[in-house]
Amino acid sequence: MDINDLRVLETVLAFVVFVGIVAWVWSGRSQRRFDEAALAPFDGEERERIRNEREQARRGRKKQ
């Protein structure tokens, strides 16, 4: 095993980790946590307004 084999192994492992992270982010289980994190920069009133708008949009999509 030479240095090139180690480089190939490192590249393959990095790709597998990348695909795992993408799968985790796009899974529906973490969506609520990510939505809350996306609202972190806003103050309380603005945060509540955005939450309400998102909830109304979700309800609208479910009815269709």
C-alpha positions in Angstrom: 0.0 0.0 0.0 1.5 3.3 -1.1 0.6 6.9 -0.6 -1.8 6.9 -3.6 -3.8 4.1 -2.1 -4.2 6.1 1.1 -5.3 9.2 -0.9 -7.9 7.1 -2.8 -9.2 5.7 0.5 -9.4 9.2 2.1 -11.3 10.5 -0.9 -13.8 7.6 -0.8 -14.3 8.0 2.9 -14.8 11.8 2.5 -17.4 11.2 -0.2 -19.3 8.6 2.0 -19.4 11.1 4.9 -20.6 13.8 2.5 -23.4 11.6 1.2 -24.3 10.7 4.8 -24.6 14.3 5.8 -26.7 15.2 2.8 -29.1 12.3 3.5 -29.3 13.4 7.2 -30.1 17.0 6.2 -32.8 16.1 3.7 -34.5 13.6 5.9 -37.8 14.9 7.4 -36.9 14.0 11.0 -34.6 17.0 11.4 -36.7 19.6 9.6 -38.2 21.2 12.7 -34.8 21.6 14.3 -33.4 23.2 11.2 -36.4 25.5 10.9 -35.8 26.7 14.5 -32.1 27.3 13.8 -32.9 29.3 10.7 -35.0 31.7 12.8 -32.2 32.3 15.4 -31.1 35.7 14.0 -34.5 37.2 14.4 -36.0 38.8 17.5 -39.1 37.4 19.2 -41.8 39.2 17.3 -40.3 38.7 13.9 -39.7 35.0 14.7 -43.3 34.5 15.7 -44.5 36.2 12.5 -42.3 33.9 10.3 -43.4 30.8 12.2 -47.1 31.7 11.7 -46.5 32.3 7.9 -44.7 29.0 7.6 -47.5 27.2 9.5 -50.2 28.7 7.3 -48.2 27.7 4.2 -47.9 24.1 5.4 -51.6 23.9 6.2 -52.4 25.2 2.7 -50.2 22.6 1.1 -51.8 19.8 3.1 -55.3 20.8 2.0 -54.4 20.5 -1.7 
